[in-house]
Amino acid sequence: MDIIILFTSYYFATKADTMLTKELVPHKLMATPPELSDVCGLCIRVHPNVVGMVLSLLKVHKMSHSGIFYYEKGIPCQRYEA
């Protein structure tokens, strides 16, 4: 099961995508799943092994997120607790 990080705006989602690409962190920019569609339409999907590094990089680069969830298609999303 992967982790998805939701953002407060498209701006932060695309900025995070650019930053993670530059830092060579494996991730995927994707549409926010329909069950979480009340937030920005983009999110970043990462493997649980790198979520700590991603959150640290977001903090260093002053990028806010609006939620972190475990995600697997077809299974209800559950909030990620660090």
MODELLER restraints for C-alpha pairs under 7 A, 6 or more apart:
rsr = mdl.restraints
at = mdl.atoms
rsr.add(forms.Gaussian(group=physical.xy_distance, feature=features.Distance(at['CA:1:A'], at['CA:70:A']), mean=6.49, stdev=0.5))
rsr.add(forms.Gaussian(group=physical.xy_distance, feature=features.Distance(at['CA:1:A'], at['CA:71:A']), mean=5.88, stdev=0.5))
rsr.add(forms.Gaussian(group=physical.xy_distance, feature=features.Distance(at['CA:1:A'], at['CA:72:A']), mean=5.50, stdev=0.5))
rsr.add(forms.Gaussian(group=physical.xy_distance, feature=features.Distance(at['CA:2:A'], at['CA:45:A']), mean=6.71, stdev=0.5))
rsr.add(forms.Gaussian(group=physical.xy_distance, feature=features.Distance(at['CA:2:A'], at['CA:46:A']), mean=5.93, stdev=0.5))
rsr.add(forms.Gaussian(group=physical.xy_distance, feature=features.Distance(at['CA:2:A'], at['CA:47:A']), mean=4.99, stdev=0.5))
rsr.add(forms.Gaussian(group=physical.xy_distance, feature=features.Distance(at['CA:2:A'], at['CA:48:A']), mean=5.97, stdev=0.5))
rsr.add(forms.Gaussian(group=physical.xy_distance, feature=features.Distance(at['CA:2:A'], at['CA:70:A']), mean=5.85, stdev=0.5))
rsr.add(forms.Gaussian(group=physical.xy_distance, feature=features.Distance(at['CA:2:A'], at['CA:71:A']), mean=5.34, stdev=0.5))
rsr.add(forms.Gaussian(group=physical.xy_distance, feature=features.Distance(at['CA:2:A'], at['CA:72:A']), mean=6.53, stdev=0.5))
rsr.add(forms.Gaussian(group=physical.xy_distance, feature=features.Distance(at['CA:3:A'], at['CA:45:A']), mean=5.69, stdev=0.5))
rsr.add(forms.Gaussian(group=physical.xy_distance, feature=features.Distance(at['CA:3:A'], at['CA:46:A']), mean=5.32, stdev=0.5))
rsr.add(forms.Gaussian(group=physical.xy_distance, feature=features.Distance(at['CA:3:A'], at['CA:47:A']), mean=6.03, stdev=0.5))
rsr.add(forms.Gaussian(group=physical.xy_distance, feature=features.Distance(at['CA:3:A'], at['CA:48:A']), mean=5.98, stdev=0.5))
rsr.add(forms.Gaussian(group=physical.xy_distance, feature=features.Distance(at['CA:3:A'], at['CA:68:A']), mean=6.90, stdev=0.5))
rsr.add(forms.Gaussian(group=physical.xy_distance, feature=features.Distance(at['CA:3:A'], at['CA:69:A']), mean=5.62, stdev=0.5))
rsr.add(forms.Gaussian(group=physical.xy_distance, feature=features.Distance(at['CA:3:A'], at['CA:70:A']), mean=4.57, stdev=0.5))
rsr.add(forms.Gaussian(group=physical.xy_distance, feature=features.Distance(at['CA:3:A'], at['CA:71:A']), mean=5.59, stdev=0.5))
rsr.add(forms.Gaussian(group=physical.xy_distance, feature=features.Distance(at['CA:4:A'], at['CA:43:A']), mean=6.36, stdev=0.5))
rsr.add(forms.Gaussian(group=physical.xy_distance, feature=features.Distance(at['CA:4:A'], at['CA:44:A']), mean=5.49, stdev=0.5))
rsr.add(forms.Gaussian(group=physical.xy_distance, feature=features.Distance(at['CA:4:A'], at['CA:45:A']), mean=4.39, stdev=0.5))
rsr.add(forms.Gaussian(group=physical.xy_distance, feature=features.Distance(at['CA:4:A'], at['CA:46:A']), mean=6.30, stdev=0.5))
rsr.add(forms.Gaussian(group=physical.xy_distance, feature=features.Distance(at['CA:4:A'], at['CA:68:A']), mean=5.74, stdev=0.5))
rsr.add(forms.Gaussian(group=physical.xy_distance, feature=features.Distance(at['CA:4:A'], at['CA:69:A']), mean=5.35, stdev=0.5))
rsr.add(forms.Gaussian(group=physical.xy_distance, feature=features.Distance(at['CA:4:A'], at['CA:70:A']), mean=6.34, stdev=0.5))
rsr.add(forms.Gaussian(group=physical.xy_distance, feature=features.Distance(at['CA:4:A'], at['CA:71:A']), mean=6.29, stdev=0.5))
rsr.add(forms.Gaussian(group=physical.xy_distance, feature=features.Distance(at['CA:5:A'], at['CA:43:A']), mean=5.54, stdev=0.5))
rsr.add(forms.Gaussian(group=physical.xy_distance, feature=features.Distance(at['CA:5:A'], at['CA:44:A']), mean=5.20, stdev=0.5))
rsr.add(forms.Gaussian(group=physical.xy_distance, feature=features.Distance(at['CA:5:A'], at['CA:45:A']), mean=6.48, stdev=0.5))
rsr.add(forms.Gaussian(group=physical.xy_distance, feature=features.Distance(at['CA:5:A'], at['CA:65:A']), mean=6.77, stdev=0.5))
rsr.add(forms.Gaussian(group=physical.xy_distance, feature=features.Distance(at['CA:5:A'], at['CA:67:A']), mean=5.96, stdev=0.5))
rsr.add(forms.Gaussian(group=physical.xy_distance, feature=features.Distance(at['CA:5:A'], at['CA:68:A']), mean=4.57, stdev=0.5))
rsr.add(forms.Gaussian(group=physical.xy_distance, feature=features.Distance(at['CA:5:A'], at['CA:69:A']), mean=6.62, stdev=0.5))
rsr.add(forms.Gaussian(group=physical.xy_distance, feature=features.Distance(at['CA:6:A'], at['CA:42:A']), mean=6.95, stdev=0.5))
rsr.add(forms.Gaussian(group=physical.xy_distance, feature=features.Distance(at['CA:6:A'], at['CA:43:A']), mean=4.70, stdev=0.5))
rsr.add(forms.Gaussian(group=physical.xy_distance, feature=features.Distance(at['CA:6:A'], at['CA:44:A']), mean=6.77, stdev=0.5))
rsr.add(forms.Gaussian(group=physical.xy_distance, feature=features.Distance(at['CA:6:A'], at['CA:65:A']), mean=5.62, stdev=0.5))
rsr.add(forms.Gaussian(group=physical.xy_distance, feature=features.Distance(at['CA:6:A'], at['CA:66:A']), mean=5.32, stdev=0.5))
rsr.add(forms.Gaussian(group=physical.xy_distance, feature=features.Distance(at['CA:6:A'], at['CA:67:A']), mean=5.14, stdev=0.5))
rsr.add(forms.Gaussian(group=physical.xy_distance, feature=features.Distance(at['CA:6:A'], at['CA:68:A']), mean=6.17, stdev=0.5))
rsr.add(forms.Gaussian(group=physical.xy_distance, feature=features.Distance(at['CA:7:A'], at['CA:13:A']), mean=5.76, stdev=0.5))
rsr.add(forms.Gaussian(group=physical.xy_distance, feature=features.Distance(at['CA:7:A'], at['CA:40:A']), mean=5.97, stdev=0.5))
rsr.add(forms.Gaussian(group=physical.xy_distance, feature=features.Distance(at['CA:7:A'], at['CA:43:A']), mean=6.30, stdev=0.5))
rsr.add(forms.Gaussian(group=physical.xy_distance, feature=features.Distance(at['CA:7:A'], at['CA:64:A']), mean=6.65, stdev=0.5))
rsr.add(forms.Gaussian(group=physical.xy_distance, feature=features.Distance(at['CA:7:A'], at['CA:65:A']), mean=4.16, stdev=0.5))
rsr.add(forms.Gaussian(group=physical.xy_distance, feature=features.Distance(at['CA:7:A'], at['CA:66:A']), mean=4.91, stdev=0.5))
rsr.add(forms.Gaussian(group=physical.xy_distance, feature=features.Distance(at['CA:8:A'], at['CA:39:A']), mean=6.93, stdev=0.5))
rsr.add(forms.Gaussian(group=physical.xy_distance, feature=features.Distance(at['CA:8:A'], at['CA:40:A']), mean=5.87, stdev=0.5))
rsr.add(forms.Gaussian(group=physical.xy_distance, feature=features.Distance(at['CA:8:A'], at['CA:64:A']), mean=6.82, stdev=0.5))
rsr.add(forms.Gaussian(group=physical.xy_distance, feature=features.Distance(at['CA:8:A'], at['CA:65:A']), mean=5.71, stdev=0.5))
rsr.add(forms.Gaussian(group=physical.xy_distance, feature=features.Distance(at['CA:8:A'], at['CA:66:A']), mean=5.37, stdev=0.5))
rsr.add(forms.Gaussian(group=physical.xy_distance, feature=features.Distance(at['CA:9:A'], at['CA:40:A']), mean=5.37, stdev=0.5))
rsr.add(forms.Gaussian(group=physical.xy_distance, feature=features.Distance(at['CA:10:A'], at['CA:40:A']), mean=6.35, stdev=0.5))
rsr.add(forms.Gaussian(group=physical.xy_distance, feature=features.Distance(at['CA:10:A'], at['CA:42:A']), mean=6.32, stdev=0.5))
rsr.add(forms.Gaussian(group=physical.xy_distance, feature=features.Distance(at['CA:12:A'], at['CA:63:A']), mean=6.12, stdev=0.5))
rsr.add(forms.Gaussian(group=physical.xy_distance, feature=features.Distance(at['CA:13:A'], at['CA:42:A']), mean=6.17, stdev=0.5))
rsr.add(forms.Gaussian(group=physical.xy_distance, feature=features.Distance(at['CA:13:A'], at['CA:43:A']), mean=6.13, stdev=0.5))
rsr.add(forms.Gaussian(group=physical.xy_distance, feature=features.Distance(at['CA:17:A'], at['CA:29:A']), mean=6.32, stdev=0.5))
rsr.add(forms.Gaussian(group=physical.xy_distance, feature=features.Distance(at['CA:26:A'], at['CA:46:A']), mean=6.81, stdev=0.5))
rsr.add(forms.Gaussian(group=physical.xy_distance, feature=features.Distance(at['CA:27:A'], at['CA:44:A']), mean=6.53, stdev=0.5))
rsr.add(forms.Gaussian(group=physical.xy_distance, feature=features.Distance(at['CA:27:A'], at['CA:45:A']), mean=5.55, stdev=0.5))
rsr.add(forms.Gaussian(group=physical.xy_distance, feature=features.Distance(at['CA:27:A'], at['CA:46:A']), mean=4.82, stdev=0.5))
rsr.add(forms.Gaussian(group=physical.xy_distance, feature=features.Distance(at['CA:28:A'], at['CA:44:A']), mean=5.54, stdev=0.5))
rsr.add(forms.Gaussian(group=physical.xy_distance, feature=features.Distance(at['CA:28:A'], at['CA:45:A']), mean=5.05, stdev=0.5))
rsr.add(forms.Gaussian(group=physical.xy_distance, feature=features.Distance(at['CA:28:A'], at['CA:46:A']), mean=6.75, stdev=0.5))
rsr.add(forms.Gaussian(group=physical.xy_distance, feature=features.Distance(at['CA:29:A'], at['CA:42:A']), mean=6.90, stdev=0.5))
rsr.add(forms.Gaussian(group=physical.xy_distance, feature=features.Distance(at['CA:29:A'], at['CA:43:A']), mean=5.86, stdev=0.5))
rsr.add(forms.Gaussian(group=physical.xy_distance, feature=features.Distance(at['CA:29:A'], at['CA:44:A']), mean=4.63, stdev=0.5))
rsr.add(forms.Gaussian(group=physical.xy_distance, feature=features.Distance(at['CA:29:A'], at['CA:45:A']), mean=6.41, stdev=0.5))
rsr.add(forms.Gaussian(group=physical.xy_distance, feature=features.Distance(at['CA:30:A'], at['CA:42:A']), mean=5.67, stdev=0.5))
rsr.add(forms.Gaussian(group=physical.xy_distance, feature=features.Distance(at['CA:30:A'], at['CA:43:A']), mean=5.51, stdev=0.5))
rsr.add(forms.Gaussian(group=physical.xy_distance, feature=features.Distance(at['CA:30:A'], at['CA:44:A']), mean=6.16, stdev=0.5))
rsr.add(forms.Gaussian(group=physical.xy_distance, feature=features.Distance(at['CA:31:A'], at['CA:41:A']), mean=5.63, stdev=0.5))
rsr.add(forms.Gaussian(group=physical.xy_distance, feature=features.Distance(at['CA:31:A'], at['CA:42:A']), mean=4.60, stdev=0.5))
rsr.add(forms.Gaussian(group=physical.xy_distance, feature=features.Distance(at['CA:31:A'], at['CA:43:A']), mean=6.11, stdev=0.5))
rsr.add(forms.Gaussian(group=physical.xy_distance, feature=features.Distance(at['CA:32:A'], at['CA:41:A']), mean=5.09, stdev=0.5))
rsr.add(forms.Gaussian(group=physical.xy_distance, feature=features.Distance(at['CA:32:A'], at['CA:42:A']), mean=4.99, stdev=0.5))
rsr.add(forms.Gaussian(group=physical.xy_distance, feature=features.Distance(at['CA:32:A'], at['CA:43:A']), mean=5.42, stdev=0.5))
rsr.add(forms.Gaussian(group=physical.xy_distance, feature=features.Distance(at['CA:68:A'], at['CA:79:A']), mean=6.00, stdev=0.5))
rsr.add(forms.Gaussian(group=physical.xy_distance, feature=features.Distance(at['CA:68:A'], at['CA:80:A']), mean=5.35, stdev=0.5))
rsr.add(forms.Gaussian(group=physical.xy_distance, feature=features.Distance(at['CA:69:A'], at['CA:77:A']), mean=6.10, stdev=0.5))
rsr.add(forms.Gaussian(group=physical.xy_distance, feature=features.Distance(at['CA:69:A'], at['CA:78:A']), mean=5.43, stdev=0.5))
rsr.add(forms.Gaussian(group=physical.xy_distance, feature=features.Distance(at['CA:69:A'], at['CA:79:A']), mean=4.30, stdev=0.5))
rsr.add(forms.Gaussian(group=physical.xy_distance, feature=features.Distance(at['CA:69:A'], at['CA:80:A']), mean=4.62, stdev=0.5))
rsr.add(forms.Gaussian(group=physical.xy_distance, feature=features.Distance(at['CA:70:A'], at['CA:77:A']), mean=5.77, stdev=0.5))
rsr.add(forms.Gaussian(group=physical.xy_distance, feature=features.Distance(at['CA:70:A'], at['CA:78:A']), mean=5.41, stdev=0.5))
rsr.add(forms.Gaussian(group=physical.xy_distance, feature=features.Distance(at['CA:70:A'], at['CA:79:A']), mean=6.25, stdev=0.5))
rsr.add(forms.Gaussian(group=physical.xy_distance, feature=features.Distance(at['CA:70:A'], at['CA:80:A']), mean=5.74, stdev=0.5))
rsr.add(forms.Gaussian(group=physical.xy_distance, feature=features.Distance(at['CA:71:A'], at['CA:77:A']), mean=5.43, stdev=0.5))
